[in-house]
Amino acid sequence: MLSLLIWLMPIILEPPTEGEVTDRLAPAGFQGNYWGPEATRARKEGRLPPLAITPEMARWDAWGQKVLKDGDIVFRMGDARVLRGFFPMSKFYANCSRSKFSHTGIVSIEEGRPFVYDTTGSGVARQPLSVWLLDNIGCLGVKRLKEGLREEKVPKVLAYLHRVYAQQVPFDYELGLDDSALYCVEMTEKAYRYAGLPLSEPVRIGDMERATEYPLCMLGLGICTKFALEHPLTAETQVYFPGNERHGIWSSPDLVVVVPPTFRPVAPDAADASRPLVAGFGSRRE
């Protein structure tokens, strides 16, 4: 009993949280979407403090300016959690689908800088690339639409993103396929579908490549969401997901690799020495 209590004490004294790194950048007491249009205007007008950009973050933004283009899809492994932070939803989602990623966003070059359109629990978000990467705890990857399609499709992709951002479409906790709410991969897929180019098809959660290896997690997900959501998540729920070479957005034949899956976490406490080279970035300490 004593050994069990000792094991539980760190969790009791400092339980995990549902928020990711970028969620904790908002000032204490802030209400709303810190990455939405109103907060963005408030930062420009001085009504909110400017974002603090570290030297490493500045190097990532400089890398993005050189490497990324409008419409590029960025993939990362996040650490989103549910059930008061005790259930690692991002890792479960990636592991079940045999993917190196749990999350996607779309790049838009604005005022010469790379921004990523994504979703958070507060709604559709627009973040500098360096901020978006703060939530990466694993692999980073980038794919790009084939050159012959870019001129026609990318402007429509960006138009869709700007519209749902301005409308502040809410986050889709139920992972539904309708347009009333959006989760990150769903928004990526629907942006390209708006441009007339489906990248992938939704897959039943129960049909994900490794779903049968996580029976307790699958059962628990259904039971817990039954009490939290109007439409609980089940093995029958169809979802879009980042995927791998065989299915999901990563597998689209209309995309080409810019950065292959590369382990390079960008959490503030990760050491540069632990991160391998990514597309010419970080070849030496700067």
Secondary structure, DSSP 8 states (H G I E B T S, - for coil): -HHHHHHHHHHHHS---S--GGGGGS-TT--S-TTSHHHHHHHHTTSS------HHHHHHHHHHHHH--TT-EEEE-----BTTTTB-HHHHHHHHTT-S-SEEEEEEEETTEEEEEEEETTEEEEEEHHHHGGG--SEEEEEEE-HHHHHHHHHHHHHHHHHHHHHT--B-TT--SSSSSB-HHHHHHHHHHHTT------EEGGGSTTGGG-HHHHHHHHHHHHHH-SS---TT-EE-----SSSSGGG-TTEEEEEEEEE----TT--GGG---BTTB-SS--
